[in-house]
Amino acid sequence: MDQQQIYFPEDLLVDVELTGIKEIFSAQRSGGYQYFGRYVPRVSEIIQDATGWRTAYEFVMDIKNVQKCKEIKRTALSTGSLAHAMIEDYLLEGSKKDSTVYMKNSAFMNANAASAVNSYNNFLSWLTYMNNSGFKIKVVKIEEKIVCPWYGGTCDMIAEVTNPIGITKTYIFDFKTSRSITYDYYLQAMFYMKAINYNRQSIVNYDLPNIDGIVILRLDKNKNQFDYLPLDSENNIQLLNHLNQTCNAMIDQYYYLKSAEYQFKDHSSKNMIRGDKYGVDI
């Protein structure tokens, strides 16, 4: 089975012309992604809806201290964004700015600067480990927006990794500052991998390289620790193929649910009969 068959069985991908889909995505979305002028959902939205994460989170928000939950989430997201910004500056310029410079940016105003710096230092520790182990890293893209007919998202880094015996492979890297690596991180990276390799087949002069695998790099915010977990098409083809099929199923589920929701709302708005013991509202 060749790489195209493994990663891109387009017959398994949902028809984006389902009833209601155009209407749902016709309006411009804040920070939204477009594929040739057409708005598409975020990768994170598909994952949240398909796994039920959003529903579970909203349920917890209802029964716990709502404001405290929001503050924790806001701080975590802002801290992760700050760590990403420091890493990006290092990769582009060879150093990071003083943390006080970053804190002037409103996007980082809720961040824990010390935690972000700790994650950044763990990134440097990972680079040292790779260099000492004989690996060479060549950055291809940083913070790259990736879109396809079904979704869009931004990946942290695309890089070539050359191993000690001279074999080079291109990976999508996703940096995480969470407490642990979870399977949905691989789904997120697989969505990006699928989109890039799909676009290479569909768009003339597409400027991104073929992707050989995905890497999740967790950079702890509190301890001196990084977790490095790569998957590539040579050594982990069965798991990559399973992740691919899972992503296809999630795309199908997402679009069919959105279409069903739209059709239900349309039907109920036109046909609902509401009444009580005094009669029926017309």
N, C-alpha and C positions, 0 to 999 in steps of 0.2 A: 504494500500500500504506500503510495507516494505521499509527499507532504501535503499537496493540495487536497487529496481525498481525506487525509486525517483531519486537517484543520478547517476545511471550508466546504462541507456538504450543503450547498445553498438550498437544496430542496428541503432541508430541515428548518430553514429560517422563515419566519412568519411573513405573510404578505402585508406590507405596510398600507395597503389600500382597504383594510378592514373598515367596516362602517364606524364612523365617528372619529377615526384616527386623525384625518386631516383637520377636523374641527378642533380637536383637543390640542393639537400642536400648531395651529395656525397663528395664534397670538405670540408675540415676542415674549420670551421669558428672560427674567433677570439673570445675566450671566449664562444664558443658554448657548447651546451648540447648534450649528447649522451644517447641513450636508447639501451643498449646491443650492442654498437659499431656503431649504426646508428645515424647520426646527425638529430636533430629535431629543429624546430624553437623555438624561445623564446616566452613566454606568451605575453610579451609586444609587440612583432612584430605582433602576431595574433590580439591583441586588436587594435593596431594602424591601421592595414590594414582594419579590419572589420568595424571600426567606422569612418574611413576617417580622423582620427586625423592627420596622417602624411601628407596627401595631403593638408589639411587646413594649417598646420604649414609651409610647403614648399611654399605655395602660399603667406602667410604673409611675409615670408623671402624674396620673390621676390620683393615685393612692398614697403617694409620698409627698414630701415637701417640694412642690413644683418649682419654686424660686431657687431652692438649693440645687436641684437637679439641673436647672438651666445654667446656673453659675458654674457648676462643675464641668458641664459639657462645653460651655463657652471658653473656659480657661484651658481645657484640654485641646480644643481645636486651635485656639490662638497660639498656644505653646508649640504645638506641632507645626503650625505655619511658620513660626519664628525659626524653629530649628531647620526647616526646609530652606528658608531664606538664607540662613548662615551657610548651609551646605552649598547652595547654589552659588553664592558669592565666592566661596572657596574654589569651586570647580571652574568658575569663569575667570577669577582674578588671582587665585592662589592664596587668598586670605579672607577672613571675615571682618566686617566692620565692628567697632565697639558696640556692645549691646545697647548702650544708651541711644545710639543713632537709630537702631531698629525700633526702639520703644517710642520714638516720635511718630511712627507710622500708626495710624488709627487701627489698622488691621491687627496689630500686635499689642494693643493697649491692655488687653486682658490676660496676656501671656505671663507665665512664670519664667522670667529671664534665666534664672539659675538652672532650671530644668532644661530649657532649650540649649543652653551652653553645654550642659552635661551630655545631651544627645549629640550635639555637634562634635564634642571630644570623642565620643564613642565611634562616630563616623571616621575620624582621623585614626583611631585605633584599628578599625577595620582596614583602612587603606594600608597601614603599616603591616598588618598581618598579610595582606595580599602581596605586597611588595617583597616581604621577607620570605614568602612561600614561592616566589618566582613567577607570579602573575603580573601581567601588564594591563592597565586599564586605559582605554582611549574613549573619551566622551564623544558621542555622536550628536545627541540632542539633550537639552535640559528643559523641563517644564513644557513638554511638547503637547499641543492640543491635537487630539486624534478623533476623527469623526468618520462614520460610515452610514449607510442608509438607515440603520436601526438605532444608533446611539452615539454618544460622544463623551469624551472625558479628557483628562490631562494626566499624562504619566510623568513621573518624577525625572527619570533619566533613561536614555537609551545609550548603551555603551558596548564597545568591543572588548572582550576579555580574552587575552592570549595566555594559554597555560604554559607551564615550564617546558613542555616539549614543542612549543611553537604552534599549536592549534588555536585558531581564533574563532570565536563564536560571538554573535550579537545577542544581547539580552535586553529585555525591559526590566528596569529596576524600580521597585516601589519601596520608598523609605517609610517606616512606621515607628512611631514613638509610644505605642501602646504597651501594655504590660506583657503581652504574649503574641505570638503569631497564630492566626486562626485561618481556617480553610478559605473563608470568603475573601481574604487578601489575594489568594491565588486566582480566585474567580475574577476579581477585578483586573488583575494583570493579564489574565487570559483574554478578557474582553478586548484589551488594548492590542494584544498580539494578533487576535483574529482580525481586528479592523485594519491593522497595518498590512498584514499579508493579503487580505481581501483587496485593499486599495491598490496594492502593487499589481494585482491582476486586472484591475478595472480602470485605473486612471493612467493615462499616458504621461510619462515623465514624472511619476510620483517619486518624491525625493527621499523617502525613508527606506532603509535597507530591509531585507528579509530578516525576520526574527527567529532565532534558534531556540530561545528559551526565556524563562522569566526568573527573576530573583526577588525575594523578599528580604529586606535588610532591616531588622528591628534594632533601634538605637535607644536603649533604656534612658529614661529621663532622670532616674534617681540613683542608679548604680553604675559602676564602671563595667558595662557589659553590652555586647552586641550579639545578635543572633543572625547568622548568615545561612540562607536556605535556598539554593538554586535548583531549578528544574530545567533540563534541556532535552531536545528531541532525540539525542543519541542514547542517553542513559535512562530517561524517564518517560519514554514514549507512551506507555500505557496510561500513566496518570495524566499526562498532558491531553491525551485523546479523551479520557473520561471528563476532564475539566471542560474540554471543548464541547462535548455532547451536553454537559450540564448547562453551559452558557446558552446553547441553542434552545434547550428546554425552557430556560428562564426568559429568553426573548419571546418565545411563543406564549408563555404564560402571561407575561406582562402585557403584550399587545391584545391578546384575547380578553383579558380582564378589563383593560381600558375600554375596549370596544363594547363589552357587555355592560359596563358601568354607564357608558354614554347612551346605549340603547335603552337601558332601564330608565334612566332619568328622562329621556325623550318620551318613552311610552307612558310613564307615570304622570308626567306633566300634562299629557293630552287625554288620558283616560281615567284618571283617579276619580272615584266617586266617594265623597266624604259626607257622612251623616251621623245623626244621633237620634235619640228617641223623639225629638221634636221634628225630625224631617231630614231632608237632604239638601246640602248646599249646591246650588246650580252655578 
